[in-house]
Amino acid sequence: MNRRGFTLLEVAIAMAVLGLGVVTAIQLFSGSVRLETGARARTRAVLYARALFDQALGRVEIQPGTEEGEYPDGYRWTRSVRLAEELMEVQEEGEEREVPESELALFEVEVTVSWPESATREGVYTLRTIKVGPQPE
């Protein structure tokens, strides 16, 4: 007798292999979606930080201080400007000496943007630079 077709065992093995492939594909897809979501959140933070940073650097007169705020989508930001006095001292052969009085000063500008990544973790992105400006009054 010549029977054509598959045995129950062959069908069960084929279904197990197919199921394993489907589960693996779903895991890969969900992992890539998770990575894309994280990348989108970080990109938004970079854009917010860069805009706040450019606003601070574009000011002609810069004053020390701290500003804080929040965007409607949950991102919080802090922009701080401080007089960088430690950079205005010159070290020469082991001794410190003050730089002569000047109309200009060095300021450290720092922008930090934070956002919730999960219930227990927060993402943070910080930009920092030094800017030359007129002495604060």
Sequence and secondary structure as in RCSB ss.txt:
>XXXX:A:sequence
MNRRGFTLLEVAIAMAVLGLGVVTAIQLFSGSVRLETGARARTRAVLYARALFDQALGRVEIQPGTEEGEYPDGY
RWTRSVRLAEELMEVQEEGEEREVPESELALFEVEVTVSWPESATREGVYTLRTIKVGPQPE
>XXXX:A:secstr
    S  HHHHHHHHHHHHHHHHHHHHHHHHHHHHHHHHHHHHHHHHHHHHHHHHHHH SS   EEEEEE TTS 
EEEEEEEE GGGGEEEETTEEEE    SEEEEEEEEEEEEE SSS EEEEEEEEEEEEE   
